[in-house]
Amino acid sequence: MTLALSKPKSRSFWTRDQEGVVNRAEIDAGLIALDLGLNTRRYSVELKPASGGPAAWSGTWIRAGYTGSVSARLYRAADGGLVLVGDWSEDDTVYRWVAEFASKAL
């Protein structure tokens, strides 16, 4: 089953003082594709299942010709929403990032 969200009521966090928006999300058994916005920056993210188990995903982000690595674990929240939590590498720094998909968006 594919979950496609064109205008999800979602949030995406890089650090505690930077909050972005999930503009598009497609979540499938073999691919998670996200379009994220943070201030004026736009990111395309693709994650595929990783060897760390069924909840582990890894992939890349692309922004204006730049690229970097991203990983996450996928969790289902008690209220039915989905949460991605992982590491985001950019500018020689690894950030913790979270994308939350509210159950109303699903």
C-alpha angles and dihedrals in degrees: 000000000000122000111205121183119185098176105014120181088235142130133211122203127194100174133352091268100043121068124179138180131250103226096178135006133185116182120186135156090263105029142033112195121184136177108204133186125203114176103308094338122101122200132192112205129191122185128182130188112284131208093256094089137281095307095049120098133175136181146113142292125215127202125169094328095320123109138187144165127274134181134182147167119230119225133180112222123222090253092056097260123127127237130194116199123179153105126303119195117206134147092002090303130108114218130190110237135188130192116191123195110196116224090240088063092054 
